[in-house]
Amino acid sequence: MDAQARFGHSVKGLLSEKVTSCGTDVIALTKQVLRGSRSAEFLGQAARNMVMQEDAILHSEDSLRKMAIITTHLQYQQEAIQRK
């Protein structure tokens, strides 16, 4: 084989290695992007869940305040009845 043919084979081998390496890198990048996308989805869902929990807590606090007011009124009524 002459020098030019050996050089051609060498270049083809290097090119093939580079193509394989780039393909592997593209696959790794795609997997990373998909993982990042899922992470963003999970964070979004967690944020929505937090907002729902916060709303439930605020509603519960409001209900407890109202019940405390009602309890106080009932105690006043009971005291007024007992005085009679």
mmCIF file of the N, C-alpha and C atoms, coordinates in Angstrom:
data_MODEL
# 
_entry.id   MODEL 
# 
loop_
_atom_site.group_PDB 
_atom_site.id 
_atom_site.type_symbol 
_atom_site.label_atom_id 
_atom_site.label_alt_id 
_atom_site.label_comp_id 
_atom_site.label_asym_id 
_atom_site.label_entity_id 
_atom_site.label_seq_id 
_atom_site.pdbx_PDB_ins_code 
_atom_site.Cartn_x 
_atom_site.Cartn_y 
_atom_site.Cartn_z 
_atom_site.occupancy 
_atom_site.B_iso_or_equiv 
_atom_site.pdbx_formal_charge 
_atom_site.auth_seq_id 
_atom_site.auth_comp_id 
_atom_site.auth_asym_id 
_atom_site.auth_atom_id 
_atom_site.pdbx_PDB_model_num 
ATOM 1   N N  . MET A 1 1  ? 0.846   -1.168 0.000  1.00 0.00 ? 1  MET A N  1 
ATOM 2   C CA . MET A 1 1  ? 0.000   0.000  0.000  1.00 0.00 ? 1  MET A CA 1 
ATOM 3   C C  . MET A 1 1  ? 0.893   1.232  0.000  1.00 0.00 ? 1  MET A C  1 
ATOM 4   N N  . ASP A 1 2  ? 0.534   2.193  -0.776 1.00 0.00 ? 2  ASP A N  1 
ATOM 5   C CA . ASP A 1 2  ? 1.369   3.393  -0.831 1.00 0.00 ? 2  ASP A CA 1 
ATOM 6   C C  . ASP A 1 2  ? 1.001   4.353  0.299  1.00 0.00 ? 2  ASP A C  1 
ATOM 7   N N  . ALA A 1 3  ? 1.764   5.390  0.469  1.00 0.00 ? 3  ALA A N  1 
ATOM 8   C CA . ALA A 1 3  ? 1.613   6.338  1.583  1.00 0.00 ? 3  ALA A CA 1 
ATOM 9   C C  . ALA A 1 3  ? 0.269   7.047  1.533  1.00 0.00 ? 3  ALA A C  1 
ATOM 10  N N  . GLN A 1 4  ? -0.188  7.382  0.311  1.00 0.00 ? 4  GLN A N  1 
ATOM 11  C CA . GLN A 1 4  ? -1.454  8.107  0.187  1.00 0.00 ? 4  GLN A CA 1 
ATOM 12  C C  . GLN A 1 4  ? -2.625  7.232  0.637  1.00 0.00 ? 4  GLN A C  1 
ATOM 13  N N  . ALA A 1 5  ? -2.602  5.955  0.316  1.00 0.00 ? 5  ALA A N  1 
ATOM 14  C CA . ALA A 1 5  ? -3.673  5.042  0.715  1.00 0.00 ? 5  ALA A CA 1 
ATOM 15  C C  . ALA A 1 5  ? -3.687  4.865  2.234  1.00 0.00 ? 5  ALA A C  1 
ATOM 16  N N  . ARG A 1 6  ? -2.486  4.735  2.833  1.00 0.00 ? 6  ARG A N  1 
ATOM 17  C CA . ARG A 1 6  ? -2.401  4.612  4.296  1.00 0.00 ? 6  ARG A CA 1 
ATOM 18  C C  . ARG A 1 6  ? -2.923  5.870  4.979  1.00 0.00 ? 6  ARG A C  1 
ATOM 19  N N  . PHE A 1 7  ? -2.577  7.015  4.406  1.00 0.00 ? 7  PHE A N  1 
ATOM 20  C CA . PHE A 1 7  ? -3.046  8.284  4.959  1.00 0.00 ? 7  PHE A CA 1 
ATOM 21  C C  . PHE A 1 7  ? -4.574  8.346  4.876  1.00 0.00 ? 7  PHE A C  1 
ATOM 22  N N  . GLY A 1 8  ? -5.150  7.916  3.757  1.00 0.00 ? 8  GLY A N  1 
ATOM 23  C CA . GLY A 1 8  ? -6.596  7.914  3.572  1.00 0.00 ? 8  GLY A CA 1 
ATOM 24  C C  . GLY A 1 8  ? -7.281  7.034  4.600  1.00 0.00 ? 8  GLY A C  1 
ATOM 25  N N  . HIS A 1 9  ? -6.737  5.839  4.832  1.00 0.00 ? 9  HIS A N  1 
ATOM 26  C CA . HIS A 1 9  ? -7.298  4.925  5.840  1.00 0.00 ? 9  HIS A CA 1 
ATOM 27  C C  . HIS A 1 9  ? -7.195  5.531  7.236  1.00 0.00 ? 9  HIS A C  1 
ATOM 28  N N  . SER A 1 10 ? -6.073  6.164  7.520  1.00 0.00 ? 10 SER A N  1 
ATOM 29  C CA . SER A 1 10 ? -5.864  6.788  8.826  1.00 0.00 ? 10 SER A CA 1 
ATOM 30  C C  . SER A 1 10 ? -6.877  7.910  9.051  1.00 0.00 ? 10 SER A C  1 
ATOM 31  N N  . VAL A 1 11 ? -7.106  8.742  8.024  1.00 0.00 ? 11 VAL A N  1 
ATOM 32  C CA . VAL A 1 11 ? -8.054  9.837  8.127  1.00 0.00 ? 11 VAL A CA 1 
ATOM 33  C C  . VAL A 1 11 ? -9.465  9.291  8.299  1.00 0.00 ? 11 VAL A C  1 
ATOM 34  N N  . LYS A 1 12 ? -9.807  8.246  7.539  1.00 0.00 ? 12 LYS A N  1 
ATOM 35  C CA . LYS A 1 12 ? -11.136 7.641  7.674  1.00 0.00 ? 12 LYS A CA 1 
ATOM 36  C C  . LYS A 1 12 ? -11.336 7.072  9.069  1.00 0.00 ? 12 LYS A C  1 
ATOM 37  N N  . GLY A 1 13 ? -10.302 6.464  9.618  1.00 0.00 ? 13 GLY A N  1 
ATOM 38  C CA . GLY A 1 13 ? -10.391 5.907  10.981 1.00 0.00 ? 13 GLY A CA 1 
ATOM 39  C C  . GLY A 1 13 ? -10.604 7.010  12.009 1.00 0.00 ? 13 GLY A C  1 
ATOM 40  N N  . LEU A 1 14 ? -9.846  8.096  11.898 1.00 0.00 ? 14 LEU A N  1 
ATOM 41  C CA . LEU A 1 14 ? -10.000 9.222  12.820 1.00 0.00 ? 14 LEU A CA 1 
ATOM 42  C C  . LEU A 1 14 ? -11.381 9.855  12.694 1.00 0.00 ? 14 LEU A C  1 
ATOM 43  N N  . LEU A 1 15 ? -11.826 10.005 11.454 1.00 0.00 ? 15 LEU A N  1 
ATOM 44  C CA . LEU A 1 15 ? -13.136 10.595 11.216 1.00 0.00 ? 15 LEU A CA 1 
ATOM 45  C C  . LEU A 1 15 ? -14.231 9.713  11.817 1.00 0.00 ? 15 LEU A C  1 
ATOM 46  N N  . SER A 1 16 ? -14.100 8.424  11.646 1.00 0.00 ? 16 SER A N  1 
ATOM 47  C CA . SER A 1 16 ? -15.077 7.483  12.202 1.00 0.00 ? 16 SER A CA 1 
ATOM 48  C C  . SER A 1 16 ? -15.108 7.580  13.722 1.00 0.00 ? 16 SER A C  1 
ATOM 49  N N  . GLU A 1 17 ? -13.925 7.662  14.343 1.00 0.00 ? 17 GLU A N  1 
ATOM 50  C CA . GLU A 1 17 ? -13.860 7.808  15.804 1.00 0.00 ? 17 GLU A CA 1 
ATOM 51  C C  . GLU A 1 17 ? -14.533 9.101  16.258 1.00 0.00 ? 17 GLU A C  1 
ATOM 52  N N  . LYS A 1 18 ? -14.278 10.188 15.531 1.00 0.00 ? 18 LYS A N  1 
ATOM 53  C CA . LYS A 1 18 ? -14.872 11.479 15.881 1.00 0.00 ? 18 LYS A CA 1 
ATOM 54  C C  . LYS A 1 18 ? -16.396 11.438 15.745 1.00 0.00 ? 18 LYS A C  1 
ATOM 55  N N  . VAL A 1 19 ? -16.906 10.823 14.684 1.00 0.00 ? 19 VAL A N  1 
ATOM 56  C CA . VAL A 1 19 ? -18.353 10.716 14.477 1.00 0.00 ? 19 VAL A CA 1 
ATOM 57  C C  . VAL A 1 19 ? -18.979 9.916  15.612 1.00 0.00 ? 19 VAL A C  1 
ATOM 58  N N  . THR A 1 20 ? -18.333 8.812  15.983 1.00 0.00 ? 20 THR A N  1 
ATOM 59  C CA . THR A 1 20 ? -18.831 7.979  17.087 1.00 0.00 ? 20 THR A CA 1 
ATOM 60  C C  . THR A 1 20 ? -18.824 8.775  18.393 1.00 0.00 ? 20 THR A C  1 
ATOM 61  N N  . SER A 1 21 ? -17.739 9.494  18.633 1.00 0.00 ? 21 SER A N  1 
ATOM 62  C CA . SER A 1 21 ? -17.619 10.296 19.843 1.00 0.00 ? 21 SER A CA 1 
ATOM 63  C C  . SER A 1 21 ? -18.698 11.382 19.879 1.00 0.00 ? 21 SER A C  1 
ATOM 64  N N  . CYS A 1 22 ? -18.929 12.051 18.761 1.00 0.00 ? 22 CYS A N  1 
ATOM 65  C CA . CYS A 1 22 ? -19.966 13.092 18.702 1.00 0.00 ? 22 CYS A CA 1 
ATOM 66  C C  . CYS A 1 22 ? -21.350 12.491 18.924 1.00 0.00 ? 22 CYS A C  1 
ATOM 67  N N  . GLY A 1 23 ? -21.594 11.336 18.345 1.00 0.00 ? 23 GLY A N  1 
ATOM 68  C CA . GLY A 1 23 ? -22.878 10.664 18.544 1.00 0.00 ? 23 GLY A CA 1 
ATOM 69  C C  . GLY A 1 23 ? -23.108 10.339 20.009 1.00 0.00 ? 23 GLY A C  1 
ATOM 70  N N  . THR A 1 24 ? -22.080 9.843  20.669 1.00 0.00 ? 24 THR A N  1 
ATOM 71  C CA . THR A 1 24 ? -22.161 9.534  22.100 1.00 0.00 ? 24 THR A CA 1 
ATOM 72  C C  . THR A 1 24 ? -22.435 10.805 22.901 1.00 0.00 ? 24 THR A C  1 
ATOM 73  N N  . ASP A 1 25 ? -21.744 11.892 22.546 1.00 0.00 ? 25 ASP A N  1 
ATOM 74  C CA . ASP A 1 25 ? -21.948 13.167 23.244 1.00 0.00 ? 25 ASP A CA 1 
ATOM 75  C C  . ASP A 1 25 ? -23.370 13.692 23.044 1.00 0.00 ? 25 ASP A C  1 
ATOM 76  N N  . VAL A 1 26 ? -23.912 13.545 21.846 1.00 0.00 ? 26 VAL A N  1 
ATOM 77  C CA . VAL A 1 26 ? -25.274 14.002 21.566 1.00 0.00 ? 26 VAL A CA 1 
ATOM 78  C C  . VAL A 1 26 ? -26.270 13.202 22.395 1.00 0.00 ? 26 VAL A C  1 
ATOM 79  N N  . ILE A 1 27 ? -26.061 11.907 22.498 1.00 0.00 ? 27 ILE A N  1 
ATOM 80  C CA . ILE A 1 27 ? -26.947 11.062 23.301 1.00 0.00 ? 27 ILE A CA 1 
ATOM 81  C C  . ILE A 1 27 ? -26.883 11.478 24.767 1.00 0.00 ? 27 ILE A C  1 
ATOM 82  N N  . ALA A 1 28 ? -25.674 11.707 25.286 1.00 0.00 ? 28 ALA A N  1 
ATOM 83  C CA . ALA A 1 28 ? -25.516 12.135 26.677 1.00 0.00 ? 28 ALA A CA 1 
ATOM 84  C C  . ALA A 1 28 ? -26.187 13.487 26.912 1.00 0.00 ? 28 ALA A C  1 
ATOM 85  N N  . LEU A 1 29 ? -26.026 14.405 25.970 1.00 0.00 ? 29 LEU A N  1 
ATOM 86  C CA . LEU A 1 29 ? -26.649 15.721 26.086 1.00 0.00 ? 29 LEU A CA 1 
ATOM 87  C C  . LEU A 1 29 ? -28.174 15.608 26.077 1.00 0.00 ? 29 LEU A C  1 
ATOM 88  N N  . THR A 1 30 ? -28.690 14.776 25.193 1.00 0.00 ? 30 THR A N  1 
ATOM 89  C CA . THR A 1 30 ? -30.146 14.576 25.117 1.00 0.00 ? 30 THR A CA 1 
ATOM 90  C C  . THR A 1 30 ? -30.683 14.023 26.426 1.00 0.00 ? 30 THR A C  1 
ATOM 91  N N  . LYS A 1 31 ? -29.989 13.045 27.001 1.00 0.00 ? 31 LYS A N  1 
ATOM 92  C CA . LYS A 1 31 ? -30.414 12.480 28.293 1.00 0.00 ? 31 LYS A CA 1 
ATOM 93  C C  . LYS A 1 31 ? -30.407 13.553 29.378 1.00 0.00 ? 31 LYS A C  1 
ATOM 94  N N  . GLN A 1 32 ? -29.376 14.406 29.382 1.00 0.00 ? 32 GLN A N  1 
ATOM 95  C CA . GLN A 1 32 ? -29.278 15.459 30.388 1.00 0.00 ? 32 GLN A CA 1 
ATOM 96  C C  . GLN A 1 32 ? -30.414 16.469 30.236 1.00 0.00 ? 32 GLN A C  1 
ATOM 97  N N  . VAL A 1 33 ? -30.732 16.836 28.999 1.00 0.00 ? 33 VAL A N  1 
ATOM 98  C CA . VAL A 1 33 ? -31.826 17.783 28.744 1.00 0.00 ? 33 VAL A CA 1 
ATOM 99  C C  . VAL A 1 33 ? -33.146 17.192 29.210 1.00 0.00 ? 33 VAL A C  1 
ATOM 100 N N  . LEU A 1 34 ? -33.360 15.913 28.921 1.00 0.00 ? 34 LEU A N  1 
ATOM 101 C CA . LEU A 1 34 ? -34.596 15.258 29.358 1.00 0.00 ? 34 LEU A CA 1 
ATOM 102 C C  . LEU A 1 34 ? -34.685 15.210 30.880 1.00 0.00 ? 34 LEU A C  1 
ATOM 103 N N  . ARG A 1 35 ? -33.550 14.925 31.542 1.00 0.00 ? 35 ARG A N  1 
ATOM 104 C CA . ARG A 1 35 ? -33.539 14.924 33.004 1.00 0.00 ? 35 ARG A CA 1 
ATOM 105 C C  . ARG A 1 35 ? -33.862 16.309 33.538 1.00 0.00 ? 35 ARG A C  1 
ATOM 106 N N  . GLY A 1 36 ? -33.275 17.331 32.933 1.00 0.00 ? 36 GLY A N  1 
ATOM 107 C CA . GLY A 1 36 ? -33.542 18.710 33.346 1.00 0.00 ? 36 GLY A CA 1 
ATOM 108 C C  . GLY A 1 36 ? -34.997 19.079 33.137 1.00 0.00 ? 36 GLY A C  1 
ATOM 109 N N  . SER A 1 37 ? -35.563 18.612 32.050 1.00 0.00 ? 37 SER A N  1 
ATOM 110 C CA . SER A 1 37 ? -36.968 18.881 31.753 1.00 0.00 ? 37 SER A CA 1 
ATOM 111 C C  . SER A 1 37 ? -37.861 18.245 32.810 1.00 0.00 ? 37 SER A C  1 
ATOM 112 N N  . ARG A 1 38 ? -37.551 17.015 33.175 1.00 0.00 ? 38 ARG A N  1 
ATOM 113 C CA . ARG A 1 38 ? -38.342 16.336 34.210 1.00 0.00 ? 38 ARG A CA 1 
ATOM 114 C C  . ARG A 1 38 ? -38.171 17.036 35.553 1.00 0.00 ? 38 ARG A C  1 
ATOM 115 N N  . SER A 1 39 ? -36.953 17.505 35.830 1.00 0.00 ? 39 SER A N  1 
ATOM 116 C CA . SER A 1 39 ? -36.724 18.226 37.085 1.00 0.00 ? 39 SER A CA 1 
ATOM 117 C C  . SER A 1 39 ? -37.584 19.480 37.134 1.00 0.00 ? 39 SER A C  1 
ATOM 118 N N  . ALA A 1 40 ? -37.661 20.195 36.020 1.00 0.00 ? 40 ALA A N  1 
ATOM 119 C CA . ALA A 1 40 ? -38.486 21.402 35.968 1.00 0.00 ? 40 ALA A CA 1 
ATOM 120 C C  . ALA A 1 40 ? -39.957 21.051 36.188 1.00 0.00 ? 40 ALA A C  1 
ATOM 121 N N  . GLU A 1 41 ? -40.397 19.945 35.608 1.00 0.00 ? 41 GLU A N  1 
ATOM 122 C CA . GLU A 1 41 ? -41.782 19.506 35.812 1.00 0.00 ? 41 GLU A CA 1 
ATOM 123 C C  . GLU A 1 41 ? -42.033 19.183 37.278 1.00 0.00 ? 41 GLU A C  1 
ATOM 124 N N  . PHE A 1 42 ? -41.086 18.467 37.907 1.00 0.00 ? 42 PHE A N  1 
ATOM 125 C CA . PHE A 1 42 ? -41.236 18.111 39.314 1.00 0.00 ? 42 PHE A CA 1 
ATOM 126 C C  . PHE A 1 42 ? -41.256 19.358 40.193 1.00 0.00 ? 42 PHE A C  1 
ATOM 127 N N  . LEU A 1 43 ? -40.386 20.330 39.883 1.00 0.00 ? 43 LEU A N  1 
ATOM 128 C CA . LEU A 1 43 ? -40.366 21.570 40.661 1.00 0.00 ? 43 LEU A CA 1 
ATOM 129 C C  . LEU A 1 43 ? -41.672 22.336 40.497 1.00 0.00 ? 43 LEU A C  1 
ATOM 130 N N  . GLY A 1 44 ? -42.193 22.368 39.289 1.00 0.00 ? 44 GLY A N  1 
ATOM 131 C CA . GLY A 1 44 ? -43.457 23.041 39.044 1.00 0.00 ? 44 GLY A CA 1 
ATOM 132 C C  . GLY A 1 44 ? -44.592 22.388 39.808 1.00 0.00 ? 44 GLY A C  1 
ATOM 133 N N  . GLN A 1 45 ? -44.627 21.067 39.805 1.00 0.00 ? 45 GLN A N  1 
ATOM 134 C CA . GLN A 1 45 ? -45.662 20.335 40.542 1.00 0.00 ? 45 GLN A CA 1 
ATOM 135 C C  . GLN A 1 45 ? -45.518 20.577 42.043 1.00 0.00 ? 45 GLN A C  1 
ATOM 136 N N  . ALA A 1 46 ? -44.280 20.571 42.539 1.00 0.00 ? 46 ALA A N  1 
ATOM 137 C CA . ALA A 1 46 ? -44.048 20.824 43.962 1.00 0.00 ? 46 ALA A CA 1 
ATOM 138 C C  . ALA A 1 46 ? -44.514 22.233 44.340 1.00 0.00 ? 46 ALA A C  1 
ATOM 139 N N  . ALA A 1 47 ? -44.254 23.200 43.470 1.00 0.00 ? 47 ALA A N  1 
ATOM 140 C CA . ALA A 1 47 ? -44.694 24.577 43.744 1.00 0.00 ? 47 ALA A CA 1 
ATOM 141 C C  . ALA A 1 47 ? -46.220 24.656 43.780 1.00 0.00 ? 47 ALA A C  1 
ATOM 142 N N  . ARG A 1 48 ? -46.881 23.984 42.829 1.00 0.00 ? 48 ARG A N  1 
ATOM 143 C CA . ARG A 1 48 ? -48.347 23.977 42.823 1.00 0.00 ? 48 ARG A CA 1 
ATOM 144 C C  . ARG A 1 48 ? -48.891 23.322 44.103 1.00 0.00 ? 48 ARG A C  1 
ATOM 145 N N  . ASN A 1 49 ? -48.276 22.219 44.501 1.00 0.00 ? 49 ASN A N  1 
ATOM 146 C CA . ASN A 1 49 ? -48.709 21.539 45.725 1.00 0.00 ? 49 ASN A CA 1 
ATOM 147 C C  . ASN A 1 49 ? -48.525 22.433 46.949 1.00 0.00 ? 49 ASN A C  1 
ATOM 148 N N  . MET A 1 50 ? -47.407 23.166 46.977 1.00 0.00 ? 50 MET A N  1 
ATOM 149 C CA . MET A 1 50 ? -47.163 24.076 48.098 1.00 0.00 ? 50 MET A CA 1 
ATOM 150 C C  . MET A 1 50 ? -48.222 25.159 48.172 1.00 0.00 ? 50 MET A C  1 
ATOM 151 N N  . VAL A 1 51 ? -48.587 25.711 47.034 1.00 0.00 ? 51 VAL A N  1 
ATOM 152 C CA . VAL A 1 51 ? -49.608 26.756 47.002 1.00 0.00 ? 51 VAL A CA 1 
ATOM 153 C C  . VAL A 1 51 ? -50.939 26.197 47.506 1.00 0.00 ? 51 VAL A C  1 
ATOM 154 N N  . MET A 1 52 ? -51.274 24.987 47.076 1.00 0.00 ? 52 MET A N  1 
ATOM 155 C CA . MET A 1 52 ? -52.520 24.373 47.534 1.00 0.00 ? 52 MET A CA 1 
ATOM 156 C C  . MET A 1 52 ? -52.494 24.157 49.046 1.00 0.00 ? 52 MET A C  1 
ATOM 157 N N  . GLN A 1 53 ? -51.343 23.690 49.572 1.00 0.00 ? 53 GLN A N  1 
ATOM 158 C CA . GLN A 1 53 ? -51.222 23.473 51.013 1.00 0.00 ? 53 GLN A CA 1 
ATOM 159 C C  . GLN A 1 53 ? -51.320 24.796 51.768 1.00 0.00 ? 53 GLN A C  1 
ATOM 160 N N  . GLU A 1 54 ? -50.690 25.825 51.229 1.00 0.00 ? 54 GLU A N  1 
ATOM 161 C CA . GLU A 1 54 ? -50.744 27.142 51.874 1.00 0.00 ? 54 GLU A CA 1 
ATOM 162 C C  . GLU A 1 54 ? -52.184 27.650 51.926 1.00 0.00 ? 54 GLU A C  1 
ATOM 163 N N  . ASP A 1 55 ? -52.921 27.476 50.833 1.00 0.00 ? 55 ASP A N  1 
ATOM 164 C CA . ASP A 1 55 ? -54.334 27.883 50.815 1.00 0.00 ? 55 ASP A CA 1 
ATOM 165 C C  . ASP A 1 55 ? -55.135 27.113 51.864 1.00 0.00 ? 55 ASP A C  1 
ATOM 166 N N  . ALA A 1 56 ? -54.875 25.816 51.971 1.00 0.00 ? 56 ALA A N  1 
ATOM 167 C CA . ALA A 1 56 ? -55.584 24.996 52.956 1.00 0.00 ? 56 ALA A CA 1 
ATOM 168 C C  . ALA A 1 56 ? -55.255 25.461 54.379 1.00 0.00 ? 56 ALA A C  1 
ATOM 169 N N  . ILE A 1 57 ? -54.001 25.790 54.616 1.00 0.00 ? 57 ILE A N  1 
ATOM 170 C CA . ILE A 1 57 ? -53.599 26.264 55.951 1.00 0.00 ? 57 ILE A CA 1 
ATOM 171 C C  . ILE A 1 57 ? -54.272 27.597 56.258 1.00 0.00 ? 57 ILE A C  1 
ATOM 172 N N  . LEU A 1 58 ? -54.281 28.513 55.307 1.00 0.00 ? 58 LEU A N  1 
ATOM 173 C CA . LEU A 1 58 ? -54.933 29.811 55.516 1.00 0.00 ? 58 LEU A CA 1 
ATOM 174 C C  . LEU A 1 58 ? -56.430 29.639 55.785 1.00 0.00 ? 58 LEU A C  1 
ATOM 175 N N  . HIS A 1 59 ? -57.073 28.746 55.049 1.00 0.00 ? 59 HIS A N  1 
ATOM 176 C CA . HIS A 1 59 ? -58.495 28.483 55.261 1.00 0.00 ? 59 HIS A CA 1 
ATOM 177 C C  . HIS A 1 59 ? -58.729 27.904 56.647 1.00 0.00 ? 59 HIS A C  1 
ATOM 178 N N  . SER A 1 60 ? -57.846 27.004 57.066 1.00 0.00 ? 60 SER A N  1 
ATOM 179 C CA . SER A 1 60 ? -57.965 26.404 58.405 1.00 0.00 ? 60 SER A CA 1 
ATOM 180 C C  . SER A 1 60 ? -57.789 27.458 59.496 1.00 0.00 ? 60 SER A C  1 
ATOM 181 N N  . GLU A 1 61 ? -56.818 28.347 59.301 1.00 0.00 ? 61 GLU A N  1 
ATOM 182 C CA . GLU A 1 61 ? -56.610 29.416 60.282 1.00 0.00 ? 61 GLU A CA 1 
ATOM 183 C C  . GLU A 1 61 ? -57.861 30.299 60.390 1.00 0.00 ? 61 GLU A C  1 
ATOM 184 N N  . ASP A 1 62 ? -58.443 30.616 59.252 1.00 0.00 ? 62 ASP A N  1 
ATOM 185 C CA . ASP A 1 62 ? -59.651 31.439 59.231 1.00 0.00 ? 62 ASP A CA 1 
ATOM 186 C C  . ASP A 1 62 ? -60.794 30.726 59.966 1.00 0.00 ? 62 ASP A C  1 
ATOM 187 N N  . SER A 1 63 ? -60.951 29.442 59.712 1.00 0.00 ? 63 SER A N  1 
ATOM 188 C CA . SER A 1 63 ? -61.999 28.659 60.386 1.00 0.00 ? 63 SER A CA 1 
ATOM 189 C C  . SER A 1 63 ? -61.764 28.620 61.894 1.00 0.00 ? 63 SER A C  1 
ATOM 190 N N  . LEU A 1 64 ? -60.513 28.454 62.310 1.00 0.00 ? 64 LEU A N  1 
ATOM 191 C CA . LEU A 1 64 ? -60.205 28.425 63.743 1.00 0.00 ? 64 LEU A CA 1 
ATOM 192 C C  . LEU A 1 64 ? -60.521 29.767 64.398 1.00 0.00 ? 64 LEU A C  1 
ATOM 193 N N  . ARG A 1 65 ? -60.212 30.866 63.720 1.00 0.00 ? 65 ARG A N  1 
ATOM 194 C CA . ARG A 1 65 ? -60.533 32.194 64.246 1.00 0.00 ? 65 ARG A CA 1 
ATOM 195 C C  . ARG A 1 65 ? -62.036 32.348 64.434 1.00 0.00 ? 65 ARG A C  1 
ATOM 196 N N  . LYS A 1 66 ? -62.799 31.927 63.435 1.00 0.00 ? 66 LYS A N  1 
ATOM 197 C CA . LYS A 1 66 ? -64.261 32.019 63.523 1.00 0.00 ? 66 LYS A CA 1 
ATOM 198 C C  . LYS A 1 66 ? -64.793 31.152 64.659 1.00 0.00 ? 66 LYS A C  1 
ATOM 199 N N  . MET A 1 67 ? -64.240 29.950 64.807 1.00 0.00 ? 67 MET A N  1 
ATOM 200 C CA . MET A 1 67 ? -64.685 29.073 65.890 1.00 0.00 ? 67 MET A CA 1 
ATOM 201 C C  . MET A 1 67 ? -64.337 29.675 67.250 1.00 0.00 ? 67 MET A C  1 
ATOM 202 N N  . ALA A 1 68 ? -63.205 30.338 67.364 1.00 0.00 ? 68 ALA A N  1 
ATOM 203 C CA . ALA A 1 68 ? -62.835 30.979 68.633 1.00 0.00 ? 68 ALA A CA 1 
ATOM 204 C C  . ALA A 1 68 ? -63.823 32.087 68.970 1.00 0.00 ? 68 ALA A C  1 
ATOM 205 N N  . ILE A 1 69 ? -64.236 32.861 67.976 1.00 0.00 ? 69 ILE A N  1 
ATOM 206 C CA . ILE A 1 69 ? -65.224 33.925 68.200 1.00 0.00 ? 69 ILE A CA 1 
ATOM 207 C C  . ILE A 1 69 ? -66.553 33.331 68.644 1.00 0.00 ? 69 ILE A C  1 
ATOM 208 N N  . ILE A 1 70 ? -66.972 32.267 67.974 1.00 0.00 ? 70 ILE A N  1 
ATOM 209 C CA . ILE A 1 70 ? -68.239 31.605 68.337 1.00 0.00 ? 70 ILE A CA 1 
ATOM 210 C C  . ILE A 1 70 ? -68.153 31.051 69.756 1.00 0.00 ? 70 ILE A C  1 
ATOM 211 N N  . THR A 1 71 ? -67.022 30.435 70.103 1.00 0.00 ? 71 THR A N  1 
ATOM 212 C CA . THR A 1 71 ? -66.832 29.886 71.454 1.00 0.00 ? 71 THR A CA 1 
ATOM 213 C C  . THR A 1 71 ? -66.936 30.984 72.503 1.00 0.00 ? 71 THR A C  1 
ATOM 214 N N  . THR A 1 72 ? -66.300 32.115 72.225 1.00 0.00 ? 72 THR A N  1 
ATOM 215 C CA . THR A 1 72 ? -66.369 33.248 73.162 1.00 0.00 ? 72 THR A CA 1 
ATOM 216 C C  . THR A 1 72 ? -67.805 33.719 73.340 1.00 0.00 ? 72 THR A C  1 
ATOM 217 N N  . HIS A 1 73 ? -68.541 33.855 72.258 1.00 0.00 ? 73 HIS A N  1 
ATOM 218 C CA . HIS A 1 73 ? -69.951 34.272 72.342 1.00 0.00 ? 73 HIS A CA 1 
ATOM 219 C C  . HIS A 1 73 ? -70.785 33.267 73.131 1.00 0.00 ? 73 HIS A C  1 
ATOM 220 N N  . LEU A 1 74 ? -70.556 31.988 72.898 1.00 0.00 ? 74 LEU A N  1 
ATOM 221 C CA . LEU A 1 74 ? -71.300 30.959 73.627 1.00 0.00 ? 74 LEU A CA 1 
ATOM 222 C C  . LEU A 1 74 ? -70.980 31.005 75.120 1.00 0.00 ? 74 LEU A C  1 
ATOM 223 N N  . GLN A 1 75 ? -69.711 31.280 75.453 1.00 0.00 ? 75 GLN A N  1 
ATOM 224 C CA . GLN A 1 75 ? -69.335 31.383 76.870 1.00 0.00 ? 75 GLN A CA 1 
ATOM 225 C C  . GLN A 1 75 ? -70.038 32.572 77.519 1.00 0.00 ? 75 GLN A C  1 
ATOM 226 N N  . TYR A 1 76 ? -70.101 33.706 76.804 1.00 0.00 ? 76 TYR A N  1 
ATOM 227 C CA . TYR A 1 76 ? -70.814 34.879 77.341 1.00 0.00 ? 76 TYR A CA 1 
ATOM 228 C C  . TYR A 1 76 ? -72.290 34.554 77.560 1.00 0.00 ? 76 TYR A C  1 
ATOM 229 N N  . GLN A 1 77 ? -72.901 33.856 76.602 1.00 0.00 ? 77 GLN A N  1 
ATOM 230 C CA . GLN A 1 77 ? -74.310 33.490 76.740 1.00 0.00 ? 77 GLN A CA 1 
ATOM 231 C C  . GLN A 1 77 ? -74.524 32.559 77.926 1.00 0.00 ? 77 GLN A C  1 
ATOM 232 N N  . GLN A 1 78 ? -73.598 31.599 78.087 1.00 0.00 ? 78 GLN A N  1 
ATOM 233 C CA . GLN A 1 78 ? -73.714 30.647 79.180 1.00 0.00 ? 78 GLN A CA 1 
ATOM 234 C C  . GLN A 1 78 ? -73.579 31.366 80.518 1.00 0.00 ? 78 GLN A C  1 
ATOM 235 N N  . GLU A 1 79 ? -72.639 32.298 80.614 1.00 0.00 ? 79 GLU A N  1 
ATOM 236 C CA . GLU A 1 79 ? -72.450 33.071 81.841 1.00 0.00 ? 79 GLU A CA 1 
ATOM 237 C C  . GLU A 1 79 ? -73.695 33.917 82.136 1.00 0.00 ? 79 GLU A C  1 
ATOM 238 N N  . ALA A 1 80 ? -74.285 34.495 81.091 1.00 0.00 ? 80 ALA A N  1 
ATOM 239 C CA . ALA A 1 80 ? -75.488 35.319 81.276 1.00 0.00 ? 80 ALA A CA 1 
ATOM 240 C C  . ALA A 1 80 ? -76.644 34.460 81.769 1.00 0.00 ? 80 ALA A C  1 
ATOM 241 N N  . ILE A 1 81 ? -76.781 33.251 81.272 1.00 0.00 ? 81 ILE A N  1 
ATOM 242 C CA . ILE A 1 81 ? -77.850 32.341 81.695 1.00 0.00 ? 81 ILE A CA 1 
ATOM 243 C C  . ILE A 1 81 ? -77.635 31.925 83.142 1.00 0.00 ? 81 ILE A C  1 
ATOM 244 N N  . GLN A 1 82 ? -76.390 31.651 83.498 1.00 0.00 ? 82 GLN A N  1 
ATOM 245 C CA . GLN A 1 82 ? -76.095 31.198 84.863 1.00 0.00 ? 82 GLN A CA 1 
ATOM 246 C C  . GLN A 1 82 ? -76.351 32.304 85.888 1.00 0.00 ? 82 GLN A C  1 
ATOM 247 N N  . ARG A 1 83 ? -76.202 33.578 85.495 1.00 0.00 ? 83 ARG A N  1 
ATOM 248 C CA . ARG A 1 83 ? -76.437 34.699 86.411 1.00 0.00 ? 83 ARG A CA 1 
ATOM 249 C C  . ARG A 1 83 ? -77.927 34.892 86.700 1.00 0.00 ? 83 ARG A C  1 
ATOM 250 N N  . LYS A 1 84 ? -78.780 34.462 85.808 1.00 0.00 ? 84 LYS A N  1 
ATOM 251 C CA . LYS A 1 84 ? -80.232 34.689 85.960 1.00 0.00 ? 84 LYS A CA 1 
ATOM 252 C C  . LYS A 1 84 ? -80.844 33.789 86.973 1.00 0.00 ? 84 LYS A C  1 
# 
